[in-house]
Amino acid sequence: MRNSSKVWWTRSALCCLGGLTFVLSACGPVQSTQRVSEAAVALERARVAEADQKAPYEYYSAKFYLHKSREEWGYSDFEASYDYATEAKRAAEAALLKAKEDPWAGSPVNPKIKPVTMRDTGRREGNPAKDPVLAEMPEPNEVLEGGEQ
């Protein structure tokens, strides 16, 4: 009986060691997969907020970091995949934040606001009533008639 209990304890210890090894080896792929998923969700939120037009640098940075993260995951380099996915998530969140901010008046990214042109200010037509700078300037003929050339 003594011999069978020793075998049982040895088998139990080996099973526990094998299970622990399996659990610890799965940490890298699990964490990396979770971070890639979080980055993909953040990128989709940014896309819905039209960040590709309103914050293109951050949006496309996130998109390509996510692509690189998935590539590294495919090569089983889970640490690099995790790092790239973290950068992708950070860039996507920055793109979302920037896309949600109200752009300035006349911004080319906000098509609802009409940009101000030279014609709208009256400078092109030389309308002194609309432009106080033009109101103070003398006419070109007055300068020449005064003897100054």
Secondary structure, DSSP 8 states (H G I E B T S, - for coil): -HHHHHHHHHHHHHHHHHHHHHHHHTHHHHHHHHHHHHHHHHHHHHHHTTHHHHSHHHHHHHHHHHHHHHHHHHTT-HHHHHHHHHHHHHHHHHHHHHHHS---TT-TT-TTS----HHHHTTTTT-TTT-HHHHHS--HHHHHHTT--
